Amino acid sequence: MKLHTLSAALVLALACPAMAEPGGAPAPPPPKAAPSDPSAEAIADRVQAFYDKTLTFQADFTQRYTIKAYNRTKDSRGKVAFEKPGKMSWRYTTSGNRVVADGTTLKVYEEENKQMYEQPMDQSQYPAALSFLVGGGNVKKSFVLHKLDSDRAKFQGGFVLVGDPKEPTPAYQKILLYVDGTTSQVRRVMLIDAQGNRNTFDFSNPVVNKKPPPDEFKFVPPKGTKVIKP
């Protein structure tokens, strides 16, 4: 199986096939201060400025993958770390799954199936949804943006940007960025694919510019793991 994007890998390896009943992934708490009413482009500039000066980012995350046709969900949680350029680590505490990129190789490990997908990063395109976190993306250059009403989106006091990819990707057709009105950090990322399925990541307890442990972006799978390469 060929992995075209990080988000495709996450959807496939970490959200399927197990299903859970709805209920669990909390919405990010709203920002404390009510912001002014800037344009979508101005909000994107603020987001870009924040992450351009961010060398490392660590947080707790919750993930909810929703299959629209069956109204079924899969909830997961764990810890994530990013370090520029191109490094990231997702530790799924609910399943033992791992997604690791060391700047050279992308690995997606499935604990339940005892298998790992491995691909050189120069053969894999990061979705712009997350690439600004690892130092390789620009929100305005990657998406045609418009703004949702924050009250209707139940994110009072912050901003919600909707982006249509300028270059088509099989992983998703639309992205929503929930932006903290005070800090300009992205608190939630939602990816929507052609079937209307949603993959939502909420970030909490963020720590910025603190060096992760030196082995955070290294991963050796357990003995007996089947390694699949494109």
C-alpha positions as CSV (number, residue, x, y, z in Angstrom):
1,M,0.0,0.0,0.0
2,K,1.4,3.4,-0.9
3,L,1.1,6.2,1.6
4,H,0.6,9.5,-0.3
5,T,0.2,11.9,2.7
6,L,0.6,11.9,6.4
7,S,-3.1,12.5,6.9
8,A,-3.9,9.4,4.7
9,A,-1.6,7.4,6.8
10,L,-3.2,8.6,10.0
11,V,-6.7,7.9,8.7
12,L,-5.8,4.4,7.5
13,A,-3.4,3.2,10.1
14,L,-4.8,4.8,13.2
15,A,-8.5,5.4,12.6
16,C,-9.6,2.2,10.9
17,P,-11.0,-0.4,11.0
18,A,-12.1,-0.5,14.7
19,M,-15.2,1.5,15.5
20,A,-16.4,3.0,18.7
21,E,-19.7,4.5,19.8
22,P,-19.9,8.3,19.6
23,G,-19.0,10.3,22.6
24,G,-15.6,11.3,24.1
25,A,-13.5,13.8,22.1
26,P,-13.9,17.1,23.9
27,A,-14.0,20.4,22.0
28,P,-11.1,22.7,22.7
29,P,-12.0,25.3,25.3
30,P,-12.7,28.7,23.8
31,P,-10.1,31.4,24.0
32,K,-10.5,33.9,26.9
33,A,-10.7,37.1,25.0
34,A,-13.1,38.0,22.2
35,P,-11.0,39.1,19.2
36,S,-11.7,41.7,16.6
37,D,-13.0,40.8,13.1
38,P,-9.9,40.4,10.8
39,S,-10.1,38.8,7.4
40,A,-9.3,35.2,6.7
41,E,-6.0,36.3,5.1
42,A,-5.1,38.3,8.2
43,I,-5.8,35.4,10.5
44,A,-3.7,33.1,8.3
45,D,-0.8,35.6,8.6
46,R,-1.1,35.5,12.4
47,V,-1.0,31.7,12.4
48,Q,1.9,31.6,10.0
49,A,3.8,34.2,12.1
50,F,3.3,32.1,15.3
51,Y,4.5,28.9,13.8
52,D,7.4,30.4,11.8
53,K,9.0,31.3,15.1
54,T,8.1,28.0,16.7
55,L,11.0,25.5,16.6
56,T,9.3,22.8,18.6
57,F,5.7,22.0,19.6
58,Q,4.5,19.4,22.1
59,A,0.9,18.8,23.2
60,D,-1.7,16.3,24.3
61,F,-4.1,15.4,21.5
62,T,-7.5,13.8,21.0
63,Q,-8.6,12.5,17.6
64,R,-12.0,11.6,16.4
65,Y,-12.5,9.9,13.0
66,T,-16.1,9.9,11.8
67,I,-17.4,7.8,9.0
68,K,-20.3,9.8,7.6
69,A,-22.1,6.9,5.8
70,Y,-22.5,4.9,9.0
71,N,-22.5,7.8,11.6
72,R,-19.8,5.8,13.4
73,T,-16.7,7.2,15.2
74,K,-13.3,6.2,16.5
75,D,-11.9,8.2,19.3
76,S,-8.2,8.1,20.2
77,R,-5.8,10.2,22.3
78,G,-2.1,10.6,23.0
79,K,0.8,12.9,22.9
80,V,2.4,14.6,19.9
81,A,5.7,16.4,19.3
82,F,7.0,18.4,16.4
83,E,10.5,19.7,15.8
84,K,11.7,21.6,12.7
85,P,12.7,20.6,10.2
86,G,10.4,17.7,9.4
87,K,10.4,15.8,12.6
88,M,7.2,14.6,14.4
89,S,6.1,11.9,16.9
90,W,2.5,10.7,17.6
91,R,2.1,8.4,20.6
92,Y,-1.3,6.9,20.8
93,T,-1.9,6.0,24.4
94,T,-5.3,4.3,23.5
95,S,-3.8,1.8,21.1
96,G,0.0,1.7,21.2
97,N,0.1,3.0,17.6
98,R,2.9,5.3,16.6
99,V,3.6,7.7,13.8
100,V,7.2,8.9,13.6
101,A,9.2,11.0,11.2
102,D,12.9,11.7,11.8
103,G,13.3,14.2,8.9
104,T,14.2,11.4,6.5
105,T,11.8,8.5,6.9
106,L,8.1,8.4,7.8
107,K,6.9,5.3,9.8
108,V,3.3,4.4,10.7
109,Y,3.1,1.5,13.2
110,E,-0.1,-0.5,13.9
111,E,0.0,-2.2,17.2
112,E,-3.1,-4.4,16.6
113,N,-1.9,-5.7,13.3
114,K,1.8,-5.9,14.1
115,Q,2.8,-4.1,11.0
116,M,4.5,-0.8,10.0
117,Y,4.3,1.3,6.9
118,E,7.6,3.0,6.0
119,Q,8.3,5.5,3.4
120,P,11.1,8.0,2.5
121,M,9.9,11.5,3.3
122,D,11.0,12.8,0.0
123,Q,8.4,10.5,-1.6
124,S,5.6,11.6,0.7
125,Q,3.9,15.0,0.7
126,Y,2.9,16.4,4.1
127,P,-0.6,17.7,4.0
128,A,-0.5,21.4,4.4
129,A,-2.8,20.9,7.3
130,L,0.2,20.0,9.4
131,S,3.2,21.0,7.4
132,F,3.4,24.5,9.0
133,L,4.1,22.7,12.3
134,V,7.2,21.0,11.0
135,G,8.6,23.9,9.0
136,G,7.6,23.2,5.5
137,G,4.2,24.8,4.8
138,N,2.5,28.1,4.2
139,V,-1.2,28.3,4.9
140,K,-2.1,31.1,2.4
141,K,0.0,29.5,-0.4
142,S,-1.6,26.1,0.2
143,F,-5.3,27.0,0.5
144,V,-8.0,29.2,-0.7
145,L,-9.3,30.5,2.6
146,H,-12.6,31.8,4.0
147,K,-13.8,32.4,7.5
148,L,-16.7,30.7,9.3
149,D,-18.9,32.4,11.9
150,S,-17.2,31.4,15.2
151,D,-20.5,31.4,17.2
152,R,-22.1,29.0,14.7
153,A,-19.0,26.8,14.8
154,K,-19.2,26.8,18.6
155,F,-15.8,28.4,19.0
156,Q,-16.7,31.7,20.5
157,G,-13.8,34.1,21.0
158,G,-11.6,32.5,18.4
159,F,-11.5,32.1,14.6
160,V,-12.4,29.2,12.3
161,L,-10.7,29.1,8.9
162,V,-11.9,26.9,6.1
163,G,-9.4,26.0,3.4
164,D,-9.8,24.4,0.0
165,P,-6.5,22.9,-1.2
166,K,-5.0,24.7,-4.2
167,E,-3.5,21.4,-5.2
168,P,-5.9,18.4,-5.1
169,T,-5.0,15.6,-2.6
170,P,-6.7,12.2,-2.2
171,A,-6.5,12.5,1.6
172,Y,-9.0,15.4,2.1
173,Q,-11.0,18.0,0.2
174,K,-11.3,20.6,2.9
175,I,-9.6,21.7,6.1
176,L,-10.9,23.6,9.1
177,L,-8.4,25.4,11.4
178,Y,-9.7,26.5,14.8
179,V,-7.4,29.4,15.8
180,D,-7.0,30.8,19.3
181,G,-7.9,34.4,19.1
182,T,-5.3,35.4,21.7
183,T,-2.2,33.4,20.8
184,S,-2.9,32.5,17.2
185,Q,-2.2,28.8,17.9
186,V,-4.2,26.2,16.1
187,R,-6.3,24.4,18.7
188,R,-8.1,22.0,16.4
189,V,-7.5,20.7,12.8
190,M,-10.4,19.0,11.0
191,L,-9.9,17.2,7.6
192,I,-12.9,16.4,5.5
193,D,-12.6,13.9,2.6
194,A,-14.6,13.4,-0.6
195,Q,-17.1,11.0,1.2
196,G,-17.7,13.5,4.0
197,N,-15.7,11.6,6.6
198,R,-14.0,13.8,9.2
199,N,-10.7,13.4,10.9
200,T,-10.4,15.8,13.8
201,F,-7.4,16.6,16.0
202,D,-7.7,18.7,19.2
203,F,-4.5,20.0,20.8
204,S,-4.3,20.8,24.5
205,N,-1.6,21.7,27.1
206,P,0.7,23.0,24.4
207,V,4.4,23.5,25.1
208,V,6.4,25.6,22.7
209,N,10.1,25.7,22.0
210,K,11.1,23.1,24.6
211,K,13.4,20.5,23.3
212,P,11.8,17.0,23.2
213,P,13.8,14.0,24.4
214,P,16.6,13.1,22.0
215,D,15.0,9.7,21.1
216,E,11.5,11.0,20.6
217,F,11.8,10.9,16.8
218,K,13.3,7.4,16.6
219,F,11.3,4.2,16.5
220,V,12.2,0.6,16.2
221,P,9.1,-1.7,16.0
222,P,8.8,-4.8,18.1
223,K,10.4,-8.0,16.9
224,G,8.1,-9.8,14.4
225,T,6.5,-6.6,13.0
226,K,5.8,-6.8,9.3
227,V,7.4,-3.8,7.5
228,I,5.6,-2.6,4.4
229,K,7.4,-0.2,2.0
230,P,6.1,1.3,-1.2
